[in-house]
Amino acid sequence: MILVIPAIDLRGGKCVRLYQGSYAQETVYFDDPVKMAKLMRVQNARTLHLVDLDAARGGSEDCSDNRDVIKAISDTLDIPIQLGGGIRTIQDVEAALELGVYRVIIGTAAVRDPEIVSEAVARFGCGRVAVGIDARDGEVRVHGWTEGSGIDAIDLALDMEQRGCRRIIYTDISRDGTLAGPNIDAYRALGERLTEARITVSGGIGGFQDLLRVKELKPYRVDSVIIGRALYENRFPCQQFWCWHRKQDVNLEQFSTARLRTEVAAQDC
């Protein structure tokens, strides 16, 4: 079974989505990310993916709003939450974990200062640390996808695996927010080279058929997929199950039967 992970991208304290990583092409889907997170939890989300877009781009006056929201979501939900965006030092990793998230995603720092991944895995365990690889045409992008790095995505993933990383979250930027389908060839190529780390697919999921295509990647170390815009725009036949059209009537305190954060072991190790 492929684990479906709902995504909430935060900018200025709101729930947004970008198109192909462009901050100029932003859609605000929800003014209350905490309520959105609770709705996802009620509808049996097993885990949640949060991205601080302001911090990812290098920080702004809105980052404090996002941290408050992240803390509120963590305090409210009892399932594991993974957080990416602006994690560039060991102190950032510690601060994020102190917010109550279960897993921290290191992106730009894995390129600029790869030793941070080695140190973070050694100090906190491989289950608490993931590496986010965001690529366009196979080249890793950094600083909120705004800059090229000159580094090949597969080469970076192999280096991170050698440093103890056991979770790669791979986003094809050209597909992100487009609903055009995932880059299957890229995930297959990466999975053929990895021997220890598992892959989370991110970018381009537009509907149920895309999930079936991702499921076919299980032999290539893919075990999970992140979905954002497709959920917000009711692209699945089961959207009535998610109660999107009647969210004002949903009891957000009546949580589902997903495993609690306290029950989740460091299963990626």
C-alpha positions in Angstrom: 0.0 0.0 0.0 1.2 3.5 -0.8 0.9 6.0 2.0 -1.0 9.2 1.0 0.3 12.2 2.8 -1.8 15.4 2.6 0.3 18.6 2.2 -0.2 22.0 3.7 2.1 24.8 2.4 2.3 27.8 4.6 2.9 31.4 3.5 2.0 34.4 5.7 0.2 32.1 8.1 -2.2 30.8 5.4 -2.6 27.6 3.5 -1.5 28.1 -0.1 -0.2 26.3 -3.2 2.3 27.5 -5.7 2.4 26.6 -9.4 5.7 25.0 -10.4 7.3 26.6 -7.3 6.7 30.2 -8.4 5.9 32.5 -5.6 4.3 34.8 -8.1 1.7 32.1 -8.9 0.1 31.5 -5.5 -3.4 30.4 -4.7 -4.7 30.8 -1.1 -6.9 27.8 -0.4 -7.6 28.3 3.3 -7.1 31.1 5.8 -7.0 28.7 8.7 -4.4 26.0 8.3 -5.1 24.6 11.7 -8.7 23.8 10.8 -7.5 22.4 7.5 -5.1 20.1 9.3 -7.9 19.0 11.7 -10.1 18.2 8.7 -7.4 16.1 7.1 -6.9 14.3 10.5 -10.6 13.6 10.9 -10.7 12.1 7.4 -8.0 9.5 8.5 -4.8 11.1 7.3 -2.0 9.0 8.8 0.6 11.8 8.7 0.8 15.4 7.5 3.4 17.2 5.4 4.0 20.9 6.3 6.2 23.3 4.3 7.1 26.8 5.5 7.5 28.6 2.2 8.6 31.9 3.8 11.4 30.2 5.6 12.3 28.1 2.5 12.9 31.3 0.5 15.2 32.7 3.1 13.0 34.2 5.7 10.6 37.2 6.0 8.4 39.0 8.4 5.8 36.3 7.9 7.9 33.4 9.2 6.9 34.0 12.7 3.2 33.6 11.7 4.1 30.3 10.1 5.9 29.1 13.2 2.9 29.9 15.3 0.7 27.9 13.0 3.1 25.0 12.9 3.1 24.9 16.7 -0.7 25.1 16.8 -1.1 22.3 14.3 1.4 20.2 16.3 -0.4 20.9 19.6 -3.8 20.1 18.1 -3.0 16.9 16.1 -1.9 13.6 17.5 -0.4 12.1 14.4 3.1 12.4 13.1 3.9 15.7 11.2 6.9 16.3 9.0 8.2 19.8 8.4 10.3 21.3 5.7 11.4 24.8 4.7 14.3 26.8 6.1 16.0 24.0 8.0 19.6 24.9 7.5 21.4 24.3 10.8 21.4 21.8 13.6 19.8 24.5 15.7 17.0 24.8 13.1 16.5 21.0 13.4 16.3 21.2 17.2 13.9 24.2 17.1 11.6 22.4 14.6 11.5 19.3 16.7 10.7 21.4 19.8 7.6 22.6 17.9 6.4 19.1 18.2 6.9 17.8 14.7 8.0 14.2 14.3 10.3 14.5 11.3 12.4 17.4 9.9 13.1 17.7 6.2 16.5 19.2 5.2 16.6 20.7 1.7 19.0 23.5 0.8 21.4 22.7 3.6 21.9 19.1 2.3 23.4 20.8 -0.8 25.3 23.7 0.9 26.4 21.9 4.1 25.9 18.1 3.7 27.6 17.4 7.0 24.4 18.7 8.7 22.6 15.6 7.5 25.3 13.3 8.9 25.1 15.1 12.3 21.4 15.3 12.4 21.0 11.6 11.7 23.6 10.8 14.3 22.0 13.0 17.0 18.2 12.4 16.3 18.0 9.2 14.4 17.2 8.5 10.7 13.5 8.3 11.5 13.4 11.9 12.6 15.4 13.3 9.6 14.5 13.3 5.9 16.2 15.0 2.9 14.1 16.9 0.5 15.4 16.9 -3.1 13.6 19.5 -5.3 14.7 19.2 -8.9 14.0 20.7 -12.3 15.3 18.7 -15.3 17.3 16.6 -12.9 19.2 19.6 -11.3 18.7 20.2 -7.6 17.2 23.7 -6.9 17.7 25.5 -3.6 16.4 28.4 -1.5 12.8 27.8 -2.1 13.5 26.5 -5.6 14.7 30.0 -6.7 18.3 29.0 -7.4 20.0 26.3 -9.3 22.8 24.2 -7.6 24.6 22.5 -10.5 24.1 19.2 -8.7 22.4 16.2 -10.1 19.5 14.9 -8.1 20.5 11.3 -8.1 24.1 12.1 -7.1 22.8 14.1 -4.1 20.5 11.3 -3.1 23.3 8.7 -3.2 25.5 11.0 -1.0 22.6 11.5 1.5 22.0 7.7 1.6 25.7 7.2 2.5 25.4 9.7 5.3 22.6 7.7 6.9 19.5 9.3 5.4 16.7 6.7 4.9 14.0 9.0 3.5 14.2 11.0 0.3 11.3 13.3 -0.5 11.7 14.0 -4.2 9.8 16.8 -5.8 9.8 17.4 -9.6 9.3 21.2 -9.6 8.1 21.2 -13.2 5.1 19.0 -12.1 4.4 20.6 -8.7 1.0 22.2 -8.6 0.2 21.4 -12.2 -2.0 18.3 -11.7 -0.2 16.9 -14.8 1.0 13.7 -13.3 4.2 12.7 -11.5 7.5 12.2 -13.3 7.5 8.4 -13.2 10.8 8.0 -15.1 12.7 10.2 -12.6 11.4 8.2 -9.6 12.2 4.9 -11.3 15.7 6.1 -12.2 16.4 7.2 -8.6 14.9 4.0 -7.1 17.2 1.9 -9.3 20.2 3.5 -7.7 19.3 3.6 -4.0 19.8 0.6 -1.8 18.7 1.7 1.7 16.6 4.9 1.5 12.9 5.0 0.7 11.3 7.5 -1.7 8.3 9.8 -1.2 6.9 11.1 -4.4 5.9 14.8 -4.6 4.6 16.9 -7.4 2.0 16.5 -10.2 -0.6 14.2 -8.6 -3.8 15.1 -10.3 -6.2 12.2 -9.6 -6.7 8.5 -8.8 -5.0 7.3 -12.0 -1.8 9.0 -10.9 -1.9 7.1 -7.6 -2.1 3.9 -9.5 1.0 4.8 -11.5 2.8 5.7 -8.2 1.8 2.3 -6.8 3.6 0.6 -9.7 6.8 2.2 -8.4 6.9 0.1 -5.2 9.7 -2.1 -6.6 11.7 1.1 -6.9 11.7 2.0 -3.2 8.6 4.3 -3.5 6.3 3.8 -0.5 4.5 7.2 -0.1 3.1 10.2 -2.0 2.4 13.8 -1.1 -0.7 15.4 -2.4 -1.8 19.0 -2.2 -3.7 20.8 -4.9 -5.5 17.7 -6.1 -7.1 17.3 -2.7 -8.1 20.9 -2.4 -9.7 20.9 -5.8 -11.7 17.7 -5.3 -9.9 15.6 -8.0 -10.7 12.2 -6.5 -13.9 10.2 -6.7 -13.7 9.8 -2.9 -13.7 13.5 -2.2 -17.1 13.2 -0.6 -15.4 11.0 1.9 -13.1 13.9 2.6 -16.2 16.0 3.4 -14.7 19.0 1.5 -18.1 20.3 0.4 -19.6 20.0 3.9 -16.5 20.9 6.0 -18.5 23.3 8.0 -20.6 20.4 9.3 -17.7 18.1 10.2 -17.0 17.5 13.8 -13.3 18.4 13.9 -12.9 17.0 17.4 -13.9 13.4 16.5 -10.6 12.1 15.3 -10.1 9.0 13.2 -8.3 5.8 14.1 -4.8 6.6 12.6 -1.9 5.6 14.7 -1.0 8.3 17.2 2.3 10.2 17.2 3.4 8.4 20.4 2.8 5.0 18.7 5.0 5.7 15.7 8.5 4.2 15.9 11.5 5.2 13.9 10.4 2.8 11.2 12.6 4.2 8.5 15.8 3.0 10.2 
